[in-house]
Amino acid sequence: MKIETIKKLKHIILPNDDLINVGQDEQYANDFVLKLDKPYEFSSSTELQLKNSVSAILKESNGEQNFEREDFLSQPMYDDAVLESTKLGTLYHSAMQCYKLNQNDEDFLNAINQSFTDEEKQSLNMEKLLTAKKKMDTITKECKNIYQEQKFMMYVPHKDIFSDSTIEDKILIQGIVDIVVEYQDKLLVIDYKTNKTQNKEHLMNQYSKQLELYKMAIELSFKK
């Protein structure tokens, strides 16, 4: 009911069935309207997006920081590629899913060849993939196990996600971690990226929030 409508009421019935004549008890009527007209204390919470993907949070957190990436989204990342950069990034991501623990180079390349079409393989630079595999081999040398495509869902206070927020209500966050490497005493989160910029500071600023969320999710999942 609108406040303007309430102000026109002639009678107000209280919870105990007492009848208040607005004309005779104007002060009570005014107090009643003021109570209803008071701004809702938790209005900010009603505007929250309750279910969030990590990519959506990353986009909101970075704001205008995406400009370096947007400049080349529609251009091939490599001169010999036939796919646009967004699809190419997904393709390299899928190729790295062929990586297995203690796998030799030949088996890695065979797995890729069996997983993609000729057009897709034409866009993949096998040397770059072998370089990435070599780095992964170094990282996983002393590990106990690796876990690929780790899905997660977690509730986190809004203020713990956004630095300018004071809202304590929890929001649901869901995402997928590319690889979790488990050692005896720690976990390592790895997220594959294909990005044209070589500016390390820009990359750290752009993806630090994502990695913070992944860290939080994996610690909750593995209790480690």
Salt bridges, closest charged atoms under 4 A:
GLU68 OE2 - HIS202 ND1 3.49
ASP105 OD1 - LYS133 NZ 2.97
ASP118 OD1 - LYS121 NZ 3.69
ASP137 OD2 - LYS133 NZ 2.73
GLU149 OE2 - HIS93 NE2 3.78
ASP160 OD1 - LYS159 NZ 3.51
ASP178 OD1 - HIS93 NE2 2.63
GLU182 OE2 - LYS224 NZ 3.30
ASP191 OD2 - LYS193 NZ 2.89
GLU212 OE1 - LYS209 NZ 3.79
GLU219 OE2 - LYS215 NZ 2.92
